[in-house]
Amino acid sequence: MSEDNNIETRAGLPEHLRVLADKYPREIWQGHPNFNELTSFWLERHLMFRQVLGKLQEGSAEFLDGRAPRYVPEMARYTGFLLEQLHGHHNIEDHHYFPKFKPFDARLDAAFDLLDADHHALDGQMNALAEASNAVIGAAQSGGDVITAAGHLCEVQGGFERFLNRHLCDEEEVIVPIVLEYGDEIT
């Protein structure tokens, strides 16, 4: 994979994949006649992922500052929820939405390959988040060093946030413009 396609290093959707993103900038999406309830719901799911991850990061920071007495059970619950929801969401995209949208514009074939590669890379990120979260839980249950485990988890959450936000932004800039361009043909 070229450097501008690698999610770890790219700064945005690569220029050659912005075929429809430049035609339909984010500011006009909601006012476009083809912006529908399903698209709104899908974007709300992305927002929810960002919000839950933000809550997790805030909880870790508060715990490390000594201000979160219920940190471990709340972190465990919200992390489990986030990972479960992300897994289901990406499964639906991989097996339903992407195959449905890809045939509409051959110019975006490489964009779908990029999103697919992101989803595969996301598996590793999700595993790292689960492992770091489980290390905090394990330390709490065994009387171990919860502070050190939580500090590591905070770092993992920060990396996960950068990864997830890059992917979600790029995915939105591929999918929503397809809906806006071909809305009447998408059933």
C-alpha positions in Angstrom: 0.0 0.0 0.0 1.4 3.4 -0.9 2.2 5.9 1.9 -0.7 8.2 1.1 -3.1 5.2 1.4 -1.7 4.0 4.7 -4.1 4.9 7.5 -1.2 5.2 9.9 0.4 8.0 7.9 -2.3 9.6 5.7 -3.6 13.0 6.6 -6.9 12.7 4.7 -8.6 11.0 1.8 -5.9 10.9 -0.9 -6.5 13.4 -3.6 -7.0 10.9 -6.4 -9.9 9.4 -4.4 -11.7 12.7 -3.8 -13.7 12.3 -7.0 -17.0 13.0 -5.4 -15.8 14.4 -2.1 -14.7 17.6 -3.7 -18.0 17.9 -5.6 -20.0 17.4 -2.5 -18.2 19.1 0.5 -19.4 18.2 4.0 -21.1 21.6 4.5 -23.8 20.8 1.9 -24.6 17.2 2.8 -27.6 17.7 5.1 -29.2 20.2 2.8 -28.9 18.0 -0.3 -32.2 16.4 -1.5 -30.6 13.0 -1.6 -29.4 13.1 2.0 -31.8 10.6 3.6 -32.6 9.1 7.0 -30.4 6.1 6.5 -27.4 8.4 5.8 -28.3 10.5 8.8 -28.5 7.4 11.0 -25.1 6.1 9.6 -23.4 9.4 10.4 -25.0 9.4 13.9 -23.5 6.0 14.5 -20.1 7.5 13.6 -20.7 10.3 16.0 -21.7 7.9 18.7 -18.4 6.0 18.3 -16.5 9.2 18.6 -18.5 10.2 21.7 -18.1 6.9 23.5 -14.3 6.9 22.8 -14.2 10.5 24.1 -15.9 9.4 27.3 -13.4 6.5 27.7 -10.5 8.9 27.3 -12.0 11.4 29.7 -12.5 8.6 32.2 -8.9 7.4 31.9 -7.6 11.0 32.4 -9.9 11.5 35.4 -8.8 8.2 36.9 -5.1 9.1 36.5 -5.8 12.4 38.2 -7.5 10.5 41.1 -11.1 11.7 40.2 -12.8 8.5 38.9 -13.7 6.0 41.7 -15.8 3.9 39.4 -13.3 3.9 36.6 -12.7 0.2 36.1 -16.3 -1.0 35.8 -17.4 2.0 33.7 -14.3 1.6 31.4 -15.0 -2.1 31.0 -18.7 -1.5 30.2 -18.1 1.3 27.7 -15.1 -0.4 26.0 -17.1 -3.6 25.6 -20.0 -1.6 24.1 -17.7 0.4 21.7 -15.9 -2.7 20.5 -19.1 -4.7 20.0 -20.8 -1.8 18.1 -17.8 -1.1 15.9 -17.5 -4.8 15.0 -21.1 -5.0 14.0 -21.0 -1.7 12.2 -18.1 -2.6 10.1 -19.5 -6.1 9.3 -22.7 -4.4 7.9 -20.5 -2.0 5.9 -18.3 -4.8 4.5 -21.1 -7.2 3.6 -24.0 -4.8 2.7 -23.2 -1.2 2.1 -19.9 -1.3 0.4 -20.9 -4.0 -2.1 -24.1 -2.1 -2.8 -22.4 1.3 -3.3 -19.2 0.2 -5.1 -20.8 -0.5 -8.5 -22.1 3.1 -8.8 -18.8 4.7 -9.6 -15.8 2.8 -10.9 -13.6 5.8 -10.2 -14.0 5.0 -6.5 -12.9 1.3 -6.7 -9.6 2.2 -5.0 -11.4 4.2 -2.3 -13.4 1.0 -1.4 -10.1 -0.9 -1.3 -8.7 1.7 1.0 -11.7 1.5 3.3 -11.5 -2.3 3.3 -7.8 -2.1 4.2 -8.8 0.3 7.0 -11.3 -2.3 8.3 -8.6 -5.0 8.4 -6.2 -2.7 10.2 -9.0 -1.8 12.6 -9.1 -5.3 13.8 -5.6 -4.9 15.2 -6.4 -1.6 16.8 -9.5 -3.1 18.4 -7.5 -6.0 19.7 -4.9 -3.6 21.2 -7.7 -1.6 22.9 -9.3 -4.8 24.3 -5.9 -6.0 25.6 -5.0 -2.7 27.3 -8.5 -2.5 28.8 -8.3 -6.1 30.0 -4.9 -5.3 31.6 -6.5 -2.6 33.7 -9.3 -4.9 34.7 -6.8 -7.7 35.5 -4.6 -5.3 37.6 -7.7 -4.1 39.5 -8.8 -7.7 40.2 -5.4 -8.9 41.3 -4.4 -5.9 43.3 -1.8 -5.0 40.7 -0.6 -1.7 39.4 -3.8 -0.2 38.0 -2.2 3.3 37.5 0.5 2.0 35.2 -2.1 -0.2 33.3 -4.4 2.8 33.0 -1.6 5.0 31.8 -0.9 2.5 29.0 -4.6 2.3 28.2 -4.8 6.1 27.9 -2.0 6.0 25.3 -3.7 3.1 23.4 -7.0 5.1 23.5 -5.2 8.1 22.0 -3.8 6.1 19.2 -7.2 4.4 18.6 -8.8 7.8 18.5 -6.5 9.0 15.8 -6.9 5.8 13.8 -10.7 5.7 14.1 -11.2 9.4 13.4 -9.1 9.2 10.2 -11.0 6.2 9.0 -14.4 7.6 9.8 -13.7 10.9 8.2 -12.4 9.3 5.0 -15.2 6.8 4.9 -17.8 9.6 5.3 -16.1 11.5 2.4 -16.5 8.4 0.2 -19.9 7.1 1.1 -22.0 10.3 1.7 -21.1 11.8 -1.7 -22.1 8.6 -3.4 -25.5 8.8 -1.8 -25.8 12.4 -2.9 -24.7 11.7 -6.4 -26.6 8.5 -7.1 -29.4 8.7 -4.5 -32.2 8.2 -6.9 -30.6 5.0 -8.2 -29.7 3.6 -4.7 -32.6 1.4 -3.4 
